[in-house]
């Protein structure tokens, strides 16, 4: 994952772009089965009031972000959130955020659909 922070003239974080490119693999030692899928997503976030605990965050997520066997999480999501932790790194207040989706387009399976699909792909079963 690559995280880029954009600073204003005062050196404060005002915007962030996160990019995730890679591959995720799930493996079951019980069955010996595995499956992999690529991940390619980006998140664009704005900090309109600055970075401090409880500060609002707005933005969007886009891309292919997960797979559970036959179910896929892909599309675009509009998010809101808040800063839940701030860490000073090299003199910059780096935000850590909690997000929730307020609107979206695409495929967004439930957690149970994810887990069921992953267990099935690995030769097992899932019971919520």
GIQUIQUI-V172718 format. One record per pair of residues at least 12 apart in sequence whose ideal C-beta (glycine too) atoms are under 10 Angstrom apart, sorted by the first residue. I is the first residue (numbers start at 1). J is the second residue. D is the distance in whole Angstrom. If there is no record, write none. Layout:
BEGIN
i->I j->J d->D
i->I j->J d->D
END
This chain:
BEGIN
i->1 j->18 d->6
i->1 j->19 d->7
i->1 j->20 d->5
i->1 j->21 d->8
i->1 j->22 d->8
i->1 j->39 d->9
i->1 j->41 d->9
i->1 j->43 d->10
i->2 j->17 d->8
i->2 j->18 d->7
i->2 j->19 d->5
i->2 j->20 d->8
i->2 j->21 d->8
i->2 j->42 d->9
i->3 j->16 d->7
i->3 j->17 d->8
i->3 j->18 d->5
i->3 j->19 d->8
i->3 j->20 d->10
i->3 j->43 d->9
i->3 j->45 d->10
i->3 j->94 d->9
i->4 j->16 d->7
i->4 j->17 d->5
i->4 j->18 d->8
i->4 j->19 d->8
i->5 j->17 d->9
i->5 j->18 d->10
i->5 j->45 d->10
i->5 j->47 d->10
i->5 j->51 d->9
i->5 j->89 d->10
i->5 j->92 d->7
i->5 j->93 d->10
i->5 j->94 d->7
i->5 j->95 d->8
i->6 j->46 d->9
i->6 j->47 d->10
i->7 j->92 d->7
i->7 j->93 d->10
i->8 j->47 d->10
i->8 j->50 d->9
i->10 j->50 d->10
i->11 j->91 d->7
i->11 j->92 d->7
i->11 j->93 d->9
i->12 j->47 d->8
i->12 j->50 d->6
i->12 j->51 d->7
i->12 j->52 d->10
i->12 j->92 d->8
i->12 j->93 d->7
i->13 j->45 d->9
i->13 j->46 d->10
i->13 j->47 d->6
i->13 j->50 d->8
i->13 j->51 d->5
i->13 j->55 d->10
i->13 j->83 d->10
i->13 j->86 d->9
i->13 j->92 d->7
i->13 j->93 d->6
i->13 j->94 d->7
i->13 j->95 d->6
i->14 j->45 d->10
i->14 j->46 d->7
i->14 j->47 d->6
i->14 j->48 d->8
i->14 j->49 d->10
i->14 j->50 d->8
i->14 j->51 d->8
i->15 j->44 d->8
i->15 j->45 d->7
i->15 j->46 d->5
i->15 j->47 d->7
i->15 j->48 d->10
i->15 j->59 d->9
i->16 j->43 d->8
i->16 j->44 d->8
i->16 j->45 d->4
i->16 j->46 d->8
i->16 j->47 d->8
i->16 j->51 d->10
i->16 j->57 d->9
i->16 j->59 d->8
i->16 j->94 d->9
i->16 j->95 d->7
i->16 j->97 d->9
i->17 j->42 d->6
i->17 j->43 d->7
i->17 j->44 d->6
i->17 j->45 d->8
i->17 j->59 d->9
i->18 j->41 d->8
i->18 j->42 d->6
i->18 j->43 d->4
i->18 j->44 d->8
i->18 j->45 d->8
i->18 j->59 d->10
i->18 j->61 d->9
i->19 j->40 d->9
i->19 j->41 d->8
i->19 j->42 d->5
i->19 j->43 d->8
i->19 j->44 d->10
i->19 j->63 d->9
i->20 j->39 d->5
i->20 j->40 d->7
i->20 j->41 d->5
i->20 j->42 d->7
i->20 j->43 d->8
i->20 j->61 d->10
i->20 j->63 d->8
i->20 j->64 d->10
i->20 j->65 d->7
i->21 j->38 d->8
i->21 j->39 d->7
i->21 j->40 d->6
i->21 j->41 d->8
i->21 j->42 d->9
i->21 j->63 d->9
i->22 j->38 d->7
i->22 j->39 d->5
i->22 j->40 d->8
i->22 j->41 d->10
i->23 j->36 d->6
i->23 j->37 d->7
i->23 j->38 d->5
i->23 j->39 d->7
i->23 j->40 d->10
i->24 j->36 d->7
i->24 j->37 d->6
i->24 j->38 d->8
i->24 j->39 d->6
i->24 j->65 d->10
i->24 j->66 d->8
i->24 j->67 d->8
i->25 j->37 d->8
i->26 j->67 d->9
i->26 j->68 d->9
i->26 j->69 d->9
i->26 j->118 d->6
i->26 j->119 d->10
i->26 j->121 d->7
i->26 j->122 d->6
i->27 j->122 d->8
i->28 j->118 d->9
i->28 j->119 d->9
i->28 j->121 d->9
i->28 j->122 d->4
i->28 j->123 d->6
i->28 j->124 d->6
i->29 j->122 d->10
i->30 j->122 d->8
i->30 j->123 d->8
i->30 j->124 d->7
i->31 j->122 d->6
i->31 j->123 d->4
i->31 j->124 d->7
i->32 j->122 d->9
i->32 j->123 d->8
i->33 j->121 d->7
i->33 j->122 d->5
i->33 j->123 d->5
i->33 j->124 d->9
i->34 j->121 d->9
i->34 j->122 d->7
i->35 j->67 d->8
i->35 j->68 d->10
i->35 j->69 d->7
i->35 j->117 d->10
i->35 j->118 d->8
i->35 j->121 d->5
i->35 j->122 d->7
i->36 j->67 d->9
i->37 j->64 d->8
i->37 j->66 d->8
i->37 j->67 d->4
i->37 j->68 d->9
i->37 j->69 d->10
i->37 j->72 d->8
i->37 j->121 d->10
i->38 j->64 d->7
i->38 j->67 d->9
i->39 j->63 d->8
i->39 j->64 d->6
i->39 j->65 d->6
i->39 j->66 d->7
i->39 j->67 d->9
i->39 j->73 d->10
i->40 j->62 d->10
i->40 j->63 d->5
i->40 j->64 d->5
i->40 j->65 d->8
i->40 j->74 d->9
i->41 j->61 d->6
i->41 j->62 d->7
i->41 j->63 d->3
i->41 j->64 d->6
i->41 j->65 d->5
i->41 j->66 d->9
i->41 j->73 d->9
i->41 j->74 d->9
i->41 j->77 d->10
i->42 j->60 d->9
i->42 j->61 d->7
i->42 j->62 d->6
i->42 j->63 d->6
i->42 j->65 d->10
i->43 j->59 d->6
i->43 j->60 d->7
i->43 j->61 d->5
i->43 j->62 d->8
i->43 j->63 d->9
i->43 j->65 d->10
i->43 j->77 d->9
i->43 j->79 d->8
i->43 j->97 d->10
i->43 j->99 d->8
i->44 j->58 d->9
i->44 j->59 d->5
i->44 j->60 d->6
i->44 j->61 d->8
i->44 j->62 d->8
i->44 j->79 d->10
i->45 j->57 d->5
i->45 j->58 d->7
i->45 j->59 d->4
i->45 j->60 d->9
i->45 j->61 d->9
i->45 j->79 d->8
i->45 j->81 d->8
i->45 j->95 d->8
i->45 j->97 d->7
i->45 j->99 d->9
i->46 j->58 d->5
i->46 j->59 d->6
i->46 j->60 d->10
i->47 j->59 d->9
i->47 j->83 d->7
i->47 j->93 d->10
i->47 j->95 d->7
i->47 j->97 d->9
i->49 j->83 d->9
i->50 j->83 d->9
i->50 j->93 d->8
i->50 j->95 d->9
i->51 j->83 d->6
i->51 j->86 d->6
i->51 j->92 d->9
i->51 j->93 d->5
i->51 j->94 d->8
i->51 j->95 d->5
i->51 j->96 d->10
i->51 j->97 d->10
i->52 j->83 d->6
i->52 j->86 d->7
i->52 j->93 d->8
i->52 j->95 d->9
i->53 j->82 d->8
i->53 j->83 d->6
i->53 j->84 d->7
i->53 j->85 d->7
i->53 j->86 d->6
i->53 j->95 d->9
i->54 j->82 d->6
i->54 j->83 d->7
i->54 j->84 d->8
i->55 j->81 d->10
i->55 j->82 d->6
i->55 j->83 d->4
i->55 j->84 d->10
i->55 j->86 d->9
i->55 j->93 d->10
i->55 j->95 d->7
i->55 j->97 d->9
i->56 j->80 d->7
i->56 j->81 d->7
i->56 j->82 d->6
i->56 j->83 d->8
i->56 j->97 d->10
i->57 j->79 d->8
i->57 j->80 d->7
i->57 j->81 d->4
i->57 j->82 d->6
i->57 j->83 d->6
i->57 j->84 d->10
i->57 j->95 d->7
i->57 j->97 d->5
i->57 j->98 d->8
i->57 j->99 d->7
i->58 j->78 d->8
i->58 j->79 d->7
i->58 j->80 d->6
i->58 j->81 d->8
i->58 j->99 d->10
i->58 j->102 d->9
i->59 j->77 d->9
i->59 j->78 d->8
i->59 j->79 d->5
i->59 j->80 d->8
i->59 j->81 d->8
i->59 j->97 d->9
i->59 j->99 d->8
i->60 j->76 d->6
i->60 j->77 d->6
i->60 j->78 d->5
i->60 j->79 d->6
i->60 j->101 d->10
i->60 j->102 d->10
i->60 j->103 d->9
i->60 j->104 d->9
i->61 j->75 d->9
i->61 j->76 d->7
i->61 j->77 d->5
i->61 j->78 d->8
i->61 j->79 d->6
i->61 j->99 d->8
i->61 j->101 d->8
i->61 j->104 d->8
i->62 j->74 d->9
i->62 j->75 d->7
i->62 j->76 d->5
i->62 j->77 d->8
i->62 j->104 d->10
i->62 j->105 d->10
i->62 j->106 d->9
i->63 j->75 d->8
i->63 j->76 d->8
i->63 j->77 d->10
i->63 j->106 d->9
i->64 j->106 d->9
i->64 j->107 d->10
i->65 j->77 d->9
i->65 j->106 d->10
i->65 j->108 d->10
i->66 j->107 d->10
i->66 j->108 d->10
i->66 j->109 d->8
i->66 j->114 d->7
i->66 j->118 d->10
i->67 j->107 d->10
i->67 j->109 d->9
i->67 j->114 d->8
i->67 j->117 d->8
i->67 j->118 d->8
i->67 j->121 d->9
i->68 j->109 d->6
i->68 j->110 d->10
i->68 j->111 d->9
i->68 j->112 d->10
i->68 j->113 d->6
i->68 j->114 d->4
i->68 j->115 d->7
i->68 j->116 d->7
i->68 j->117 d->3
i->68 j->118 d->4
i->68 j->119 d->9
i->68 j->120 d->9
i->68 j->121 d->8
i->68 j->126 d->10
i->69 j->113 d->9
i->69 j->114 d->8
i->69 j->115 d->9
i->69 j->116 d->8
i->69 j->117 d->3
i->69 j->118 d->5
i->69 j->119 d->8
i->69 j->120 d->5
i->69 j->121 d->3
i->69 j->122 d->8
i->69 j->126 d->10
i->70 j->109 d->10
i->70 j->113 d->9
i->70 j->116 d->9
i->70 j->117 d->5
i->70 j->118 d->10
i->70 j->120 d->8
i->70 j->121 d->7
i->71 j->107 d->7
i->71 j->108 d->10
i->71 j->109 d->4
i->71 j->110 d->9
i->71 j->113 d->5
i->71 j->114 d->6
i->71 j->115 d->10
i->71 j->116 d->8
i->71 j->117 d->4
i->71 j->118 d->9
i->71 j->120 d->10
i->71 j->121 d->10
i->72 j->106 d->9
i->72 j->107 d->5
i->72 j->108 d->9
i->72 j->109 d->7
i->72 j->114 d->10
i->72 j->117 d->9
i->73 j->106 d->8
i->73 j->107 d->6
i->73 j->108 d->6
i->73 j->109 d->6
i->73 j->113 d->10
i->73 j->114 d->8
i->74 j->105 d->10
i->74 j->106 d->5
i->74 j->107 d->5
i->74 j->108 d->9
i->75 j->104 d->6
i->75 j->105 d->5
i->75 j->106 d->1
i->75 j->107 d->6
i->75 j->108 d->7
i->76 j->103 d->9
i->76 j->104 d->6
i->76 j->105 d->5
i->76 j->106 d->6
i->77 j->99 d->9
i->77 j->100 d->10
i->77 j->101 d->5
i->77 j->102 d->8
i->77 j->103 d->7
i->77 j->104 d->4
i->77 j->105 d->8
i->77 j->106 d->8
i->77 j->108 d->7
i->78 j->101 d->7
i->78 j->102 d->5
i->78 j->103 d->4
i->78 j->104 d->7
i->78 j->105 d->9
i->79 j->97 d->9
i->79 j->99 d->5
i->79 j->100 d->7
i->79 j->101 d->6
i->79 j->102 d->7
i->79 j->103 d->9
i->79 j->104 d->9
i->80 j->99 d->7
i->80 j->100 d->6
i->80 j->101 d->8
i->80 j->102 d->5
i->80 j->103 d->10
i->81 j->95 d->10
i->81 j->97 d->5
i->81 j->98 d->5
i->81 j->99 d->4
i->81 j->100 d->6
i->81 j->101 d->10
i->81 j->102 d->10
i->82 j->95 d->9
i->82 j->97 d->7
i->82 j->98 d->6
i->82 j->99 d->9
i->82 j->100 d->9
i->83 j->95 d->5
i->83 j->96 d->7
i->83 j->97 d->6
i->83 j->98 d->8
i->84 j->96 d->6
i->84 j->97 d->6
i->84 j->98 d->5
i->84 j->99 d->10
i->85 j->97 d->8
i->85 j->98 d->9
i->110 j->128 d->10
i->111 j->128 d->9
i->112 j->126 d->7
i->112 j->127 d->10
i->112 j->128 d->5
i->113 j->126 d->10
i->114 j->126 d->9
i->115 j->127 d->10
i->115 j->128 d->8
i->116 j->128 d->8
END
